Amino acid sequence: MCEIIFKEHVTRVVNNVVIACNLKDWSYLEGKLDNIAQNYFGVIIPVVIEGKKKDNDGIIRLKLVLKLAPTDERYRISGAITTMFEREVFVYSEVFRIFEGYQQHLKADSQYTIPKCYYVCQEYCKEAIAMQNMCEIGYKPFVHSLFLDVDHTIVSLKCLAKFHALSFILIYKEGDIYENVKKICLPLSEKTNKRYIDILVDRLEKAICKFENSNYVPLLSNLKQNCRTYIESAYLSSEKNCLCHGDIWKENILFKYKDKLPVSACLIDFQTVRLCSPAFDVLYLITSSTSSELRKECYSALLDIYYKTLLEFLYMSKFDKVITYSNSQFYSDLKLVAPACLIVANTALWLWNGLQEEGHVRSKQIWHTESEKAKAVDQYKAVIKGIIDDFRNYGYLPVMSNGS
């Protein structure tokens, strides 16, 4: 019965896409369903729709991705999914429409890459987004290793800089839309998402246990004790705020290649989009998606590339004279948001390494032996150590009284 209901839901969404696109004599084909299952975050289904605008027209083929929220209310108890889909629908249906208008005068290779959105639905337990399948035009996920190399990191930061620049322009130009941004894309705080803050605190407690009897415990304890303050400061105390992605790491980026080198990136998954310092996105991307070795060699250069791209995009868009985010403000915000970045990265890396075995959101990777789990713990600890050591070297973290 559940399969029938789900099939009907997909067909209903496809039918609405067809109506929105004014197609007739249409048919559609789903991607393979072997690995598609409803979970806490919903499902993603590739589909191809074929149809005609008029009787004598040729066949139009739409290659789409359907992003569907869970239809089962048991997955919706916390309210998190409803909020996440509200934000993502808002981005694809409102924010990106405005961004496209801002970019009309720019050359294609200078623009921020935006998937075309064909249909959205905000109805409870029927939320849906039908968007262009970027993989069909050459964009691919990075699956080669645990961390991005320098070329992929540079392309990602340039893409992120354009997103932030467009966000700054929206805030400056669109008073009414910005009011909606402030209502829908709320900054992360105890008030706006207590459940997630509690998860962050819990994962810090787990980290403290894994780092027992090490000189990392005082810092982790400080982060746990002051978690809410650090998280909220990333918005409340920053020099500048804009619409930020909120979960920008390698798993949420697609890349396009030329001669085997990345030349363009496309950001995906805007369910955690929120108002925050742009420095949070920048530092979180570098923190979560690069190795400590790469950061030691390239960290300053990567920051320069992001900041230069931000300024260049504002200049090309003719807003550089009225929208200012100075280099000193950017560097001040990097230090401000660092504790929050480490806190969020700790939670993400705990989950990504297969260590979260209970709760609604569990690790996808399941370890079957103690040796596998021990190896995963060692990998998790090595990455966290690298982040902490690098942040200390940058002067980003609070100095503990015992000198650790």
N, C-alpha and C positions, 0 to 999 in steps of 0.2 A: 504493500500500500504506500509506503514512504517513497519508493522509487517512482510510482505512478504520480503522486503529488508533486515530486520534484520535477519530473518530466513535464507535467502540466505548467509548472512555474516557469521553466525555461522556455517552453513554447509561447507562453503569454508574453514574456519579455521580448522574444524575437518578433512576435506579432506587432508589438508596440513600436519596435525599431522600424519595421516595414511601413507602418502607418506614418511615422515621423519622416521617413525618407520617400514617401509617396510611391512605393513600389507595387507592382501588380504581377500576377503569374509567378509568384515567388516560391522558393523552396529553401531549406537550410540543412546544413550538415554540421553536427557537433564534432568536436575533437574527441579523441579517445577518452573514455570515462574510467579507465582502469585505476588511475591514481587520483581521481576526483572524489572527495568525500566531504560532507558537511562537517565543519569544525567550528571552533569558537569564533573564528574570523570570517566565516562564510566560505564561498567557493569561487574559483576562477575557471571559466570554461571557454575554450576557443571555439568559435563558430564561423561558418562561411554561409552568407546569405546571397542567393542569386535571384534576380528579378528584373523587371523592366519598368521604365517610367511611362512609356506609351507602347501601344501595340506594335508599332513599326520600329521601335528602338532596339538596339542590340542589348545583350545581356549585361547587366551591371553586377559585379561581384564585390561584396563587402566582406572583408576579412576582419573579424572583430574578436574582442575578448569581453565576455560577460562577467561582471563582478557582482555576485549575489550574496546578500546577507542571509544568515540562517533563518529559515522559515519556522523553525521549532522554537517556541517561546522558552523552553528549558535552557536554551543557550543565551537568553536575553535578560536573565534575572538581574544582573548587576547594572544594566543600562549602558554599559560601555560600548557595546556593538552599535546601539542606536546612535550614540554620540559620534562614534567613529565614521559611520556611514553618512551622517548628516554633514560632517566636515568634508568628506571626500566628494559627495554630491555637489556641495557648494563650490568646491575648487573647480571641478570639471565643468559645471554648468554656468557658473558666474565668473569666477576669478580668471580662468583661462580664456574665456570669451573676451574679457577686457584686455588681457595680455596680448592676444592676437591682434587687436586693434592698435596697440602701442607699437607693434613690430612691423606693421605693413610697409613702412618706408625702408626697412633694413634688408640687406642682402640675405638670402636664405642661409648661408653659412655663418652669418653673424647672429642669427636669431636663437632664442631659447626654444628648444624642441618641445612641442606640445602635441600629444596624441589628439586626433579628432574625436569629439564626443558626439554620439548619435542619439543617445536617449538616457534619461535618468528617471528614477522613481524614488520618492522619499516615503512612501506609504509604509507604515509599521509592519514588519515581518515580510514585506515585499520589496524592500529596498534593492535597487539595481542600478548598475552603470554599464552601458554598452559603449565601448570605446575602440578605437583603431588598434589592431594587433600590430604592435611595433616590430615584433619578430618577423612579420611578413615583409617588412621593408628593410631588413638587414640588421636590426638591433638585437643584441644577444646578451644574456646574463654572463657575468664573469665567474667561471667555474674552475679556473686553472689551479688556484691555490687558495690558502687560507686568507692571504692578504693581497691587496692591489699592488702592482708595481708602480713605478713613478709615472709612467706614461698614462696609465688608467687614472691615477690619482689626479694628475694635472687636468685631464679632460673633465673629470668629475667636478673639480673645484671651479673650473670655468663655467660649467653648466649651472652650478649652484650660485655663482656670482650673478649670473644673468637673472636667475629666479629672484634673488634678493633685490636686484636693481629694479625689476618690474614691480616687486612688492612695495618698494619705496615710492615709486611713481604712482601706484594705485592709492597709497595712503595720502599722497600729496594732492592728487587730482579728484578722487572719487569720494566725496564726503559721505554720500548716502550708502555706497557699497562698504566703505570703511566702518560705518556704524554696524552693518551686518557682520563684518569681519570680527568686530569686538564682541558681538553677541554669540557668534558661532565658534570662532577659533580662539577660545579663551586660553590664556596662559596657564601653564601647569602650576597647580597649587593644592594645598590641603582642601580648600573650599571647592575647587573645580573638579578634582579627581582624587578623593581621599583613598579610594581603594588602590589606585596605582602607587600613591605615596607609601601606603602600608606595604605593598609588594617591594618597593625599593628598600625600605627599612629591613624587611625580612631577608632580602638577599644580601644585604650588608652583614646581617647577623650570621648568615651562612658563610660569608667570606671570612669573617672573624674566626669562625671555627676552623676553616681550612688553613688559615694563616697562624694558627695558635703557636705561641712561643716564638714568634718572629717580631722583628722591629717594624713590621707593617701594621700590627694590631692597634697601636695608639692612633694612627691616622684613620684606619677603618672605623674605630670606635668613635672618633670625632665626627666622621661623616655620618655615622648612624645617629648620633646624638643630635646633630644639627642638620639632618637631612632636609627637613621642611624649609629651613631658612636658606640653605644653599640653593635648593630648587627654585624657590620663589624669587631669590635675588637675581637669577638669570634674566628675569623680566623687570622686576621692580627697581633694581639698582643699576641697570645697564645704561650706557651712554645713548644708545639708539636701539629701537625695536622695529621689527617689520614682521611680515608673515613668513614664518619659517617652516621647513618641512617637518622637523621634529624627530625624525627617525631615519636620518640620511646615512646609510652605510652601504657597503657593496651589494648586499642582497636587494636593495631597492633602487638599483641603477642598471640600465641597459646600455650597451655600447655598440656603436657602429664602426666598422673597420675599413681601412684602405691599405692595401699592401701589408696586411696583418698587423697594422698599428691602429689603435683607437683614434678616431678623428671626431667623434661626436658622442654625446651621452644623453640619455633620456631618464629623468627621474620618475619613479612610479610609487604607488602606495602612499596616498596623502591622508591617511586616516588619523594621523597624529599631528596634522598641520596646526600650528598655533602661533600666537604672537609671542615673540621672544627676541633676544639679541641675535643678530645674524652670526655673531661670533660663536654661538652655541652650535649651530649647524656646521660651521667650518671646523671647529675643534673636534666635534663628535665624529665627523666624517674621517678626519685624519686619525683620531684616536682608535676608532673601531675597525678601520679598514686598511691600516698600514702597519708594517712591522716596526719594532723599535729601531732596528738597523736602518731602515729607510728614513725614519724621523731624525735620527742622529745626523744623517748626511744631508737631508733636504728640507727640514722643517721650515727654516726661515724663507727659503726659496719658494716653498709651497704657499706660505702666507702671502708673499709678495705677488705671486701669480694670481691668487684669488682677488687681492685688493686692487691690483692693476686692472683686471678684467671688470670688476665692479665699476671702477671709475670710467673705463673706456665705454662700457655699455651706457652709462648715464650720459656721457658726452655724445655718443651717437644718437641717443634718444632726445638730446637737447634739454636735459634736466640737470646737468652737472653744476649749473650756476645757482640752482635753487634747492637742491638736495645735497647736503653735505654729511659725510661720515669720515672724519679725519683719520689719518693713520694712527695718531695717538689715541683717539677714541676706540678704534678697533683693537689695539693692543691692550688697552685698559679693560675692554670687555672680555678679551681672551682670558685674562687672569681672573676676572670676576666669575666667569661661567665654568672654569675648570673643575671645581669640586662637583658641580651638577653633572658635567660631562662624565666624570669618573663614576659617579653614583649610577647614572643610567647605563653606562657601558658595562658596569659590573653585572647589572641585571641581565642585559642582553647577552653577554658572554657566558654567564651561568646557564642561561637557556640554550644558547647555541651549541655549547659543549656537551649537551645531553645530560645535565645534572639536575634539571627540574623534573621530578618524578610524580609530583602531586599537584592538585589545583586544576582550574579550568584551562589555563595555558601551560601545557607540558611540553617538554623537549620532544622534537620529532624523532631524534635519534634515541634509541633504547639500547642500553648496554646490558649484555647478557651475562657477563662474567665480571668478577671483582677486578681482574687485571685490566679489562677494558675501561672500567670506571676509574681505576687509579690513574691510568694513562690520560683520561679526559680531565681529571682533576689537576694533574701536573701541567697539562697544556693550558687550562684555564688560569692557573696560578702564574705561569710564566708570562702570559699576556698581561695580566693585571699588574704584576711586578714591573714589567716594562713600561706600562703607562704611568704608574706611580713614580718610578725612578726618573722618567723623562719630565714629568710635570714638576718634580722637585728641582730638577736642573733648570727648568724655565723660570723657577720662582713662583709657580702658580699655586702651590698648596700651603696650608697653614703649617707653621713650624711647631712641632710637638715639644712639650716642656722637657722630655727626657732626651731630646737630641736625636731621636730616631728619624 
